[in-house]
């Protein structure tokens, strides 16, 4: 179970294959192949197969690109 909420730091893998960390600023549950959907403040991304996360570094990713939620 990967529970993620706004303000969490996550480790994700963009399409270039590198690993990056960033702070979550928006979470949206979307339809397949879409970027925009219903905004939520937290989500179990293992239970939803379609969605996007926007980061403080102005990048975004799909739920399946998130590898770890970093706890501090």
N, C-alpha and C positions, 0 to 999 in steps of 0.2 A: 504494500500500500504506500503510495507516494502522495501524501497530503501536502498541498502547496497553498500558500495564502499570500496576499499582497504584503510586501515587505520582506519576504523570505529571500535568502540567497540560494541560488541553485547552480549546479554544474550541468551544462548542456553541451551538445555537440552539433555545431552548425554543419551545413552541407559540405564545407571544405574539409571536414574530418578532424579539425583541431578541437580541443576542449577549452571551454570558457566558463567563467563564473560571472554572474550578474544578479542584481536585485530585481525582484518581480514588482512591476508597477501596474499591470493589468492582466486579467485572466478572462478569456472568452471561450464559451462552449459553442462550437460551430458545426455546421453541416460538413460532410466530406468534401474536401477540396477547396473550402472557403476559409478566409482569414478572419472574417467578422461574424459575430453571433451575439449571444446573450452574455453580458458582463456579470461576473460573480466575484465575490471577495475571497473565496477559498474553494478548493475542489480536490477530490481524490482523482488524480489524473490517470490512475490505473483503471478506474471504473468508467471513464469517458474516453472513447477512442478518437474523438475529434475535438480539437480545441487549439487555441493559441495562447502564448504567454508573451507579453511585451516587457522589455527590460529597461532599466535606467540608462543603459548604454545605447539606446535608440535602435536596438535590434529586437527581433522576435523569433520565436520558434514554435513548432507544433509540440503537443504533449509528448509524443513518442521520442523527441529529441532530448528530453530532460532525463539525465542519468542519476541525479542525486539531489535531494534537498539538504542543504548544509545547515546543521544546527549549531548554534553558538552558545 
